[in-house]
Amino acid sequence: MLNRKLLIPLVSLTIVGCSDDVPTVSLGIDDSYRIYRMQKLPLHPELTGSSYRWSTRAGEMLSTERDYIFLAEKEGVYELSLDIIDEQTPYHFEFSVTVLHEEIDYSPYISKVYEYNPAPGQFINTMPQYEEGDSYVEMLKKVEESISGTNDVMVSLGGFGGYVTFGFDHTVVNRPGEKDFMILGNSFYELITPDKKGGSSEPGIVMVSYDRNCNGLPDDGWYELKGSEYHNPATILDYKITYHRPDPDREVISQGNLTDVNYIAWEDSEGVNSFMSKNSFHRNEYYPLWIKEDILTFSGSRLPQNGVDLSGTGAYFIRYCYDWGYADNHPNEYADLNSFDISDAVDSDGLPVMLPGVDFVRVYTGINQCCGWTGETSTEICRAQDLHISVGSSASCCF
């Protein structure tokens, strides 16, 4: 029986020299492989040269790097070749990869949560529920139970920078020109002027990572999926904020529905020092109770504030949606506006990055903002879905 994560070489290869005096040399690549679709096959030639060329037998160039990771969405037999270009010892080698359908059908939904590091917020310690003595591992398990599969239980990321990292039971492939995966939250349009697409939009920035070292851990490079506000002059691409555990000796001051305006102190890379207030509607602790550290620091791109006080008195805030490219930004019924194209990935310099697929997805709250008695802007999610894996029926959640 084949293991889902295991590639199976069929025949080992040795290259024999032109005379009996030349020792046998192993290229390190086998004649043929069998592997499941949407799983990676890392290929590493033992021999070195001045350059390398991986290609299909038909001549399509695949890579010029020494190491190559084969990944295919569709089943079939793939005929490939490797050329090691060297003046002294050039090699040309042909091999095949048979891509099979997995024995147990992949799930289109989240299968594992790797990290949950929320910033302080009014829904922290309640979404999911913290119980006295819970460790990070136990909270991580609760998050996984909440958003894996079709469980659809909302998880909050808190204020700016708080994040969750998750993955699927396969690599989500990058189909050029198509949206590749979807993330659902709890955004909604207000009813008075729904055409303006305002209501409760708490945009989360989406980042992706491809498991290049094939170790199953989110420790490779991360890339932001560029959304509609990436080039907005008000977006800060290198922003940092530090939150402090509430000072037990602070002066507690109330203002209307805000029961503690000096609750959680914070400072940021823009030189701003302020507080996250506690409101009368959420009396739980906002600072993650399972975390021992007294300060929490987050960094990333900070989107412009999207909240507008239509009342002028702090009584009625509308948080307007951005056009596209963010989680928890538009209501879930607008599937296309909650879907993401891996081809939108950019590196830290804003340059496009072409990824064959992604193994890990990270969502973090992208706005540092407090909207009066409605509290801080905090991204929430309840589900993610690979759009290339078919499901029995359309899905909705989180209502």
Helices and strands as residue ranges (DSSP letters): E 8-9, E 32-36, E 41-43, E 51-56, E 61-63, E 68-70, E 76-85, E 91-100, E 112-117, H 136-147, E 155-156, E 163-173, E 181-184, E 188-189, G 194-196, E 198-200, E 204-209, E 223-225, E 236-244, E 258-268, E 273-279, E 295-302, E 307-309, E 317-320, G 335-338, E 339-340, G 342-344, E 345-346, E 357-365, G 372-374, E 380-381, E 383-386
